[in-house]
Amino acid sequence: MSNILVTKRNGNKEGIDLDKIHKVVFYACEGINGVSPSQVEMKSNLHFYNGITSEDIQETLIKSASELIDEDTPNYQWVAGRLIVYHLRKMVYGQFEPPHLKDIIVKNIDEGFYTQDLLDQFNDDEINEMNDYIKHDRDENFTYAAMEQWRGKYLVQNRVTGIIKETPQVAYMLIAATLFNSYPKETRMRWIKDYYDAVSNFDIS
């Protein structure tokens, strides 16, 4: 296992980092009853091979956790969901911590996935306020099935390459901003925050 070479995003090959895999799996299992990081790891080891890509390692971990979901161990649905969250953030942002909301908006405008309206309708102070209000850890409340729906259907992405350009909490916030952009500037941030909380806490669907 330790002799396996991993193909990185830049094409370079490095030895598999087992400590990193442990950390990711433990993150996905933390605080969830009735799940075992070692079970996920043992199941995933069967699918690792020399030259495997970083992306395929993440997909292997997701698949391994999802295959452990059954009537006796239903909570693996949350583990698999968190593993998708981790994979998405690395794909979209190149890191686990999402960047500032304005950086996401500007990048996606430049690449043709968002429209300029977002920057025309909201000033920097308002975008900073939205950025500070986003609760990215709410993405961890989605099950495996829900996260598969998000990345398969709802998130903005390049439909040719499959590269996704945002994560669920960013989508929720920008949907709220778009819905209430024509409201009076004195009150619209309250409406945006209230709607964001309602949808991201599953109060409305």
C-alpha positions in Angstrom: 0.0 0.0 0.0 2.7 2.5 1.0 4.5 1.8 -2.4 1.6 3.2 -4.4 2.3 6.3 -6.5 -0.4 9.0 -6.8 -0.8 11.1 -9.9 -1.3 14.7 -8.7 -3.4 17.4 -10.4 -0.2 18.9 -12.0 0.7 15.5 -13.4 3.5 14.8 -11.0 3.7 11.4 -9.2 4.2 11.1 -5.4 4.0 8.4 -2.9 0.5 7.9 -1.4 0.0 10.0 1.8 -1.7 7.7 4.2 -1.7 10.3 7.0 -3.7 12.7 4.8 -6.2 10.0 4.0 -6.5 9.2 7.7 -7.2 12.9 8.4 -9.8 13.2 5.7 -11.7 10.0 6.9 -11.5 11.0 10.5 -12.9 14.5 9.6 -15.8 12.8 7.8 -16.6 10.5 10.8 -16.1 13.0 13.6 -19.1 13.3 15.9 -21.2 10.8 14.0 -22.5 7.8 16.0 -22.2 4.2 14.7 -19.5 4.8 12.1 -15.8 3.7 12.0 -13.0 5.4 10.1 -11.1 2.1 9.9 -14.1 0.5 8.1 -14.1 3.2 5.4 -10.3 2.9 5.0 -10.3 -0.9 4.9 -13.0 -0.9 2.2 -11.2 1.8 0.2 -7.8 0.0 0.2 -9.2 -2.6 -2.1 -9.6 0.0 -4.8 -6.2 1.8 -4.7 -3.8 1.1 -7.5 -0.5 2.5 -8.8 -0.9 5.7 -10.6 -4.3 6.5 -9.1 -5.2 10.2 -9.3 -5.9 12.4 -6.3 -9.5 12.8 -7.6 -9.9 9.1 -7.8 -8.7 8.6 -4.2 -11.4 11.0 -3.1 -14.1 9.2 -5.2 -12.9 5.9 -3.8 -13.3 7.1 -0.3 -16.8 8.4 -1.1 -17.8 5.1 -2.7 -16.4 3.1 0.2 -18.4 5.1 2.7 -21.6 4.9 0.6 -21.3 1.1 0.3 -21.4 0.9 4.1 -24.8 2.5 4.3 -27.5 0.0 5.2 -30.3 -0.5 7.7 -27.9 -1.3 10.6 -25.4 1.5 9.8 -27.4 4.3 8.3 -25.1 7.1 9.5 -22.5 6.4 6.9 -24.8 8.5 4.7 -23.4 11.5 6.6 -19.8 10.3 6.3 -20.2 9.9 2.5 -21.8 13.3 2.3 -18.9 14.9 4.2 -16.4 13.2 1.9 -18.1 14.8 -1.1 -18.0 18.2 0.7 -14.2 17.7 1.1 -13.7 16.6 -2.5 -15.9 19.5 -3.8 -13.9 22.1 -1.9 -10.6 20.8 -3.2 -12.0 20.7 -6.7 -13.6 24.1 -6.7 -11.2 26.1 -4.5 -8.0 24.1 -4.5 -8.2 24.0 -0.7 -10.5 23.0 2.1 -11.2 26.6 3.3 -13.4 28.5 0.8 -12.0 31.8 -0.3 -13.7 35.2 0.1 -17.1 35.3 -1.6 -16.0 38.2 -3.9 -13.0 36.2 -5.1 -15.4 33.3 -6.0 -17.8 35.7 -7.8 -15.0 37.5 -9.8 -13.4 34.2 -10.9 -16.7 32.8 -12.1 -17.6 36.0 -13.9 -14.2 36.0 -15.6 -14.8 32.3 -16.7 -18.3 33.0 -17.9 -20.3 31.1 -15.3 -21.8 34.1 -13.4 -23.0 37.4 -14.8 -21.6 40.8 -14.0 -24.9 41.7 -12.4 -23.7 40.4 -9.0 -21.0 43.0 -8.9 -23.1 45.8 -10.4 -26.0 45.3 -7.9 -24.0 44.9 -4.7 -21.1 47.0 -3.4 -18.1 45.6 -1.5 -19.5 46.3 1.9 -22.6 44.2 1.1 -20.6 41.3 -0.4 -18.3 41.4 2.6 -21.4 41.2 4.8 -22.7 38.2 2.8 -19.3 36.5 3.0 -19.1 36.9 6.8 -22.6 35.5 7.1 -22.1 32.3 5.1 -21.9 29.2 7.3 -19.9 26.8 5.2 -20.0 24.0 7.8 -23.7 23.7 7.0 -22.7 21.7 3.9 -21.7 18.9 6.3 -25.4 18.5 7.2 -26.2 17.0 3.8 -26.5 13.3 3.3 -24.7 11.3 0.6 -27.8 11.3 -1.6 -28.3 15.1 -1.1 -24.7 15.9 -2.0 -24.9 13.7 -5.1 -27.9 15.7 -6.1 -26.0 19.0 -5.5 -23.0 18.1 -7.6 -24.9 16.3 -10.3 -27.7 18.8 -10.9 -27.7 22.0 -9.0 -24.3 23.5 -8.7 -22.9 25.7 -11.4 -20.5 23.7 -13.5 -18.9 23.2 -16.8 -21.2 20.5 -18.3 -18.5 19.4 -20.8 -15.6 18.9 -18.3 -17.7 18.3 -15.2 -15.7 20.9 -13.3 -17.9 22.4 -10.6 -17.6 26.1 -9.8 -19.2 26.6 -6.4 -20.3 24.8 -3.2 -23.9 24.6 -1.7 -23.6 27.4 0.8 -22.2 29.8 -1.8 -25.1 28.8 -4.1 -27.6 29.4 -1.4 -26.2 32.9 -0.6 -26.1 34.0 -4.3 -29.6 32.7 -4.9 -30.8 34.8 -2.0 -28.8 37.8 -3.3 -30.4 37.4 -6.8 -33.9 37.0 -5.4 -33.8 40.2 -3.3 -31.4 42.4 -5.4 -34.2 44.8 -6.3 -35.4 45.3 -2.7 -34.6 48.6 -1.0 -30.9 48.8 0.0 -31.9 49.7 3.5 -33.6 46.3 4.1 -32.5 43.9 1.4 -29.5 42.4 3.4 -32.0 41.3 6.1 -34.1 39.6 3.5 -31.0 37.9 2.0 -29.8 36.6 5.4 -33.3 35.4 6.4 -33.8 33.6 3.2 -30.3 32.1 3.3 -30.9 30.8 6.8 -34.3 29.4 5.9 -33.0 27.4 2.9 -29.6 26.3 4.4 -31.2 25.2 7.6 -33.9 23.2 5.6 -36.7 25.3 7.0 -38.0 25.7 3.4 -37.1 23.7 0.3 
